Structure formats: structure tokens, C-alpha cells
């Protein structure tokens, strides 16, 4: 027994020794990584806080908490137009970075046509089918060509009756619900219901019936849960724990799987429609057999188009409404423009709304101050490196322009935190003299992967805002003061209710 106890003690001692050695090696490895990142990494001479240069965790934690774009903007204020936000990650507010990072790369600049999207941000869940947003260059180009007609300006005119059907329904509902200004309405929700109904019909061939039901469809609720889950997976992948992400999805991706079931059912119904639909999705449907596109990939692309075509438009409409109501002088100018341009609401359509120059300026200013996609457009510098904003960046570096930081930079804008639509009424030269670099605003990005939904977004935003301003006097509720400041960003904005009182405009009509 004594010998057995002695042997057991030796084993226990050995296990403890190996445990201590393992812990020491882990700590030594971590310390060596920090030392390398601070003193030997190729990005060591780029400005930024030492904590961010040393470790990926500060950025990942901020991203998970929904405050990363705001913190990065503060870093730009302190360190300038390029900031090292992670050991291998740079953020830019120099407008030249738009073209250098996202633009076409031709000639002697590079052997590749574009900087590839970072898989950390687009493929954190490896089992998910690729979409037009996450596909490689070749597949993306094919998807883009197939969808191009559906998102063209000509297609928007073709889809106008359907779009106006939902706009009319929105206005009808608002007139019924507003109680002559005595009732506060959550306009953030009403915009969301409208844009989801429109794009649901344009992609899946069926409305979510949000405006009819005056409520969210379960699909929408699950989508927002999925977005927060996706942000968490990106943060975990960012710090090097990609395998843990795959396990998280396998064990706890319930919301995502529920969304996919809704998607499957809606797409099955869409594909069963007997006649062709000249809508946003028909281009890919027509190529299904020729390109051997799986049902799962069709589902993923349809879902992405619905989310991208609705959520961002609802965000901008919510943002411009808040900013106009918080600045009565701007609202008055818009009211005068809209109400003097039309004799009746029936005259307001996609084409006629294009003539409202002050409204377009207000929308652009809202896109600047409250960009639908605040950050996350991360690319990877190709092997051999590239010059960005006049400075060489080594291959393999993650680089991005964050809309929130770019749009609030005092180097790009005169009084960057002030809502001033007039800055977008100037020519490029006039604006530059006034301290506004209009080319810094690229709300839909640039280059071969810019947002394909730009025409749809502007068509919806213009006609909905014009109809709203024509029909109602609006007043912001006190509980929606500082509406933007009280929100967080999880890839997309985690919007809070926007309470507004609507009073129908009384008009005298000659008999």
C-alpha cells in the first residue's frame, strides 16, 4: 500500500508539473504574440492604441457589445485618417480609400481585379451556402449579371404599380391610426413593415402582410435574432476561435434554423408559381438549372435580398424622419418643396418624386449621419500588398472604410455632427470650398460589389417620404429625443421605437 501511495503521489506530481508547463507555454505564447504585434508586425508603424495593436480582443468585445463603430470613430479623431484597430486590421477615413479598397483594380496596380472580402466577416459559418454577398469574384459576377435587370431603373418603373400599392396601404393605415395627432405612432415599425412587405412581394412573390396585420411577421423577428447571432460568430472568429463558432451553430443555432424553414416554405411557394414573374429574383430563378444552383443557395440569396432590400431602406427612412423632426427649419423647407410641387397625392410617384431636390439632399444627409451599414465592409489586401490612401499596406491585412467614421470625420465635413441638407445642394467644387468632401459619402459603396439595390432604395425612400410629408404634419415625441444616440449597432442598427404624432393636413379644394 505504501508503494502504491508513493506511485500515486509521483503520478499526481507529474500531472501537476505537466499542467504547470502547459500553462506556462500558453502564457509564453500569448506574451510572444503581444510582443510580435507591438514590435515586429508589418503594421507596427501604423497609428492606433497599443491595446488594439497588441490584441484582437478589444475590437471583438466592442463589436459584440454593439459599440465598435462609435469607438473606432473616436480613434480616428485621435489618431487620424488611418487607424490600426486590430493587430492585422486597419480602418480608413481618407476618401481615397474607397477606390483603393473597393474599386476595380486594373493595369499595373495588382494582378487581381478586386480586393477579396474577408472570410472572417462573410463566411464565419462555413456550412452556410454562399450568397451574392459572400461569393467569390466569379460567382458574384454571375449572380450580379443575372440580377442586374431586376434592379435596374427600368425595372423600378415596371414595378411601380406594385410598390405604390404598398405605399397607398401605408398612408391609408396611418390616416386610420393617427387619431388626428392625438396618438403616438412608432414610425420605425411602420417603415419596417412597409419595406418588408414590398420586398417580400418583389422576391418571394408574397407579402409578409405586416401592414395588413399591423404587426411584425415571425420571419422578421427571427431575422433580427439571427443578425445578433451572426455578429457574435464574427467576433469569436475574429479572435481565432472559428471552430468554436461551428460548434455554436451546431448546438445553438435554433433561430437561424427557424429562419431557414420559413425561407424554404416561402421559396417553395415562389417557385411553384405558374407564370414567370419579372421581379427582383427572376434572373437567378431562370438560371437555376443552367448553373446547377441548389435549392439551399436559392433560399440564402432570396433571404439576403429581402433583408438588404428592406432593412436598410427602413433605417434611412427612420433616420431622415427623426433628423427632420429634430430640425424644424429643415422640415419646413421640405414641406414647402413637397406641398408646392403637387396638387394632389395622386401626382406623387417614383418619377415625379425625383424632381424634389431638397428632399434628395435631406436623404443624403441622413445617409451620412445615420448610415444603414455603419461598418463591417472588410476586405483583405492581396498577396504582394497594395497602396491605400498613398501608403503601402502588406498583403493579408484586413482593411475597411467604416461609414460611421468616414461620415463623421472633421477632415471630410464642416460641422460633421450637424444635420445640414444644404451641403448636398452645392457642386463638388462649392462643397469642397465649404469644407465638405461630398465624395466621402458612398452610402452604397463603390466598385464591382457596390449595392445592387440602390435604385430600389431611392425609389422607395423618395416616394414614401414625399407622400408622408404631403399628407401629414409631424411632431417628434419627447421620448424619442436623442433617438440615434441611444442605439447600438450589431452589423445593422438595433433600432429603438421612433414615436411621432401625425396630424393630417387640411386642404381647401375649389368646388
Residue pairs with C-beta under 8 A, 6 or more apart in sequence:
34 54
34 55
37 44
37 53
37 54
37 55
37 87
38 44
38 50
38 53
38 54
41 53
41 87
41 88
42 394
42 397
43 53
43 84
43 87
43 88
43 90
43 393
43 394
43 397
44 53
46 82
46 83
46 84
46 90
47 79
47 80
47 82
47 83
47 84
48 75
48 79
48 83
48 84
48 85
49 58
49 75
49 79
51 58
52 58
52 59
52 75
52 84
52 85
52 86
52 87
53 84
53 87
54 87
55 87
56 86
56 87
56 89
56 238
56 239
56 240
57 239
58 86
59 68
59 85
59 86
59 89
59 238
60 235
60 236
60 238
60 239
61 235
62 68
62 71
62 72
63 231
63 234
63 235
63 238
64 231
64 232
64 235
65 488
66 231
66 488
66 489
66 490
66 494
67 488
67 489
68 375
68 489
69 374
69 375
69 402
69 403
69 404
69 405
69 489
70 404
70 489
72 83
72 85
72 91
72 375
72 402
72 404
72 405
73 402
73 404
73 405
73 408
75 83
75 85
75 91
76 83
76 91
76 93
76 405
76 409
77 409
77 410
81 92
81 93
81 94
81 389
81 409
81 411
82 90
82 91
82 92
82 93
82 94
82 388
82 389
82 391
83 90
83 91
84 90
85 91
86 238
86 398
88 396
88 397
88 398
89 378
89 397
89 398
89 399
89 400
90 388
90 393
90 397
90 398
90 399
90 400
91 399
91 400
91 401
91 402
91 405
92 101
92 388
92 389
92 399
92 400
92 401
92 406
93 401
93 402
93 405
93 406
93 409
93 411
93 412
93 440
94 389
94 390
94 411
95 406
95 412
95 437
95 439
95 440
96 388
96 389
96 390
97 388
97 389
97 399
97 401
98 401
98 439
98 440
98 442
98 445
98 446
99 446
99 447
100 386
100 387
100 388
100 389
101 115
101 379
101 388
101 399
101 400
101 401
102 114
102 115
102 377
102 379
102 401
102 445
102 446
102 447
102 449
102 450
103 114
103 446
103 447
104 113
104 114
104 447
104 448
105 112
105 113
105 114
105 115
105 386
106 113
109 386
109 387
110 382
110 384
110 386
111 382
111 384
112 382
113 137
113 448
114 137
114 447
114 448
114 449
115 379
115 380
115 381
115 382
115 386
115 399
116 136
116 137
116 379
116 380
116 382
117 134
117 378
117 379
117 380
117 449
118 378
118 379
118 380
118 398
120 234
120 237
120 238
120 378
120 398
121 234
121 376
121 378
122 133
122 134
123 130
123 134
124 230
124 233
124 234
124 236
124 237
124 242
124 245
125 230
125 233
125 245
125 246
125 249
125 253
125 256
126 246
127 246
127 249
128 134
128 300
129 294
129 296
129 297
129 299
129 300
130 136
130 139
130 297
130 300
131 143
131 297
131 300
131 301
131 304
132 140
132 143
132 144
132 147
132 301
132 304
132 305
132 452
133 304
133 308
135 143
137 448
140 448
140 449
141 448
142 287
142 291
143 284
143 301
144 448
144 452
145 283
146 283
146 284
146 286
146 287
147 280
147 281
147 283
147 284
147 305
147 452
148 283
148 452
149 155
149 283
150 278
150 279
150 280
150 281
150 282
150 283
151 280
151 452
151 453
151 454
151 455
151 456
152 455
153 455
155 278
155 280
155 455
156 163
156 350
156 455
156 456
156 459
157 350
157 351
158 278
159 202
159 279
160 349
160 350
160 459
162 198
162 201
162 202
163 198
163 350
163 459
163 460
163 463
164 349
164 350
164 463
166 194
166 197
166 198
166 201
166 207
166 211
167 194
167 463
167 464
167 467
169 194
169 197
169 211
169 212
170 190
170 193
170 194
170 211
170 464
170 467
171 345
171 467
171 468
171 471
173 190
173 211
173 214
174 185
174 190
174 468
174 471
174 472
174 502
175 471
175 504
177 183
177 185
177 214
178 185
178 472
178 501
178 502
178 503
178 504
180 503
180 504
181 473
181 475
181 501
181 502
181 503
182 501
183 501
184 477
184 499
184 500
184 501
185 499
185 500
185 501
185 502
186 497
186 498
186 499
187 317
187 318
187 321
187 498
187 499
187 500
188 314
188 318
188 495
188 496
188 497
188 498
189 216
189 497
191 313
191 314
191 317
191 318
191 321
191 464
192 210
192 216
192 220
192 310
192 311
192 314
193 208
193 210
193 211
193 214
193 215
193 216
194 210
194 211
194 314
194 464
195 309
195 310
195 311
195 313
195 314
195 317
195 460
196 208
196 210
196 217
196 220
196 306
196 310
196 314
197 207
197 208
197 209
197 210
197 211
198 309
198 310
198 460
199 280
199 305
199 306
199 309
199 310
199 456
200 206
200 207
200 208
200 266
200 306
200 310
201 207
201 279
202 279
202 280
202 281
202 309
202 456
203 270
203 279
203 280
203 281
203 302
203 305
203 306
203 309
204 266
204 267
204 269
204 270
204 281
204 302
204 306
205 269
205 270
205 273
205 277
205 279
206 266
206 269
206 270
208 217
208 219
208 220
209 217
210 216
210 217
210 220
218 262
219 259
219 262
219 263
219 266
222 255
222 258
222 259
222 262
223 259
223 303
223 307
225 255
226 255
226 256
226 259
227 490
227 491
227 492
228 490
228 494
229 253
229 255
229 256
230 491
231 490
231 491
232 248
233 245
233 248
233 249
234 491
236 242
236 244
236 245
236 248
237 245
249 256
259 303
260 299
263 299
263 300
263 302
263 303
264 295
264 299
266 302
267 295
267 298
267 299
267 302
270 281
270 285
270 302
271 285
271 298
276 282
276 286
280 305
280 309
280 456
281 301
281 302
281 305
284 293
284 298
284 301
285 298
287 293
288 298
305 453
308 451
308 453
309 453
309 456
309 457
311 372
311 492
312 372
312 373
312 453
312 457
312 492
313 372
313 456
313 457
313 460
313 461
315 370
315 372
315 492
315 493
315 495
316 363
316 366
316 367
316 370
316 372
316 457
316 461
317 461
317 464
317 465
318 495
318 498
319 366
319 367
319 369
319 370
319 484
320 362
320 363
320 365
320 366
320 370
320 461
320 465
321 465
321 468
321 474
321 498
321 500
322 370
322 476
322 480
322 483
322 484
322 498
323 330
323 362
323 365
323 366
323 369
323 370
323 419
324 330
324 331
324 334
324 362
324 474
325 331
325 474
325 475
325 476
325 500
326 419
326 476
326 481
326 483
327 419
330 362
330 419
330 421
331 474
333 358
333 421
334 358
334 359
334 362
334 469
335 469
335 473
337 356
337 357
337 358
337 359
338 356
338 359
338 466
338 469
338 470
339 469
339 470
339 505
341 352
341 355
341 356
342 348
342 352
342 466
342 470
345 467
345 470
345 471
348 463
348 466
348 467
348 470
349 463
350 459
350 462
350 463
353 359
353 462
353 463
353 466
354 360
354 462
356 462
356 466
357 425
358 421
358 425
359 462
359 465
359 466
359 469
360 424
360 462
361 421
361 422
361 423
361 424
361 425
362 421
363 458
363 461
363 462
363 465
364 421
364 424
364 441
364 443
365 419
365 420
365 421
365 423
365 424
366 419
367 441
367 443
368 407
368 413
368 441
368 443
369 407
369 408
369 417
369 419
369 484
370 484
370 493
371 403
371 404
371 407
371 443
372 443
372 492
372 493
373 403
373 491
373 492
374 402
374 403
374 404
374 489
374 493
375 400
375 402
375 403
375 404
375 405
375 489
376 400
376 402
376 491
377 400
377 401
377 402
377 403
377 445
378 398
378 399
378 400
379 398
379 399
379 400
380 396
380 397
380 398
380 399
381 388
381 393
381 394
381 395
381 396
381 397
381 398
381 399
382 395
383 395
383 396
384 395
385 392
385 393
385 394
385 395
386 392
386 393
386 395
387 393
388 399
393 399
401 442
403 443
404 489
406 412
406 440
406 441
407 413
407 416
407 440
407 441
408 416
408 417
409 416
409 440
410 416
412 436
412 437
412 440
413 423
413 435
413 436
413 437
413 440
414 423
414 434
414 435
414 436
423 431
423 434
423 436
423 438
424 431
424 438
426 434
426 436
426 438
428 438
428 439
431 437
431 438
432 438
442 450
444 450
444 451
444 453
444 454
444 457
445 451
451 457
468 474
470 505
471 504
471 505
472 502
472 503
472 504
472 505
473 502
473 503
473 504
473 505
474 500
474 501
474 502
474 503
475 500
475 501
475 503
476 499
476 500
477 499
477 500
477 501
479 499
480 497
480 498
480 499
480 500
483 496
483 498
486 496
487 493
487 494
487 495
487 496
488 494
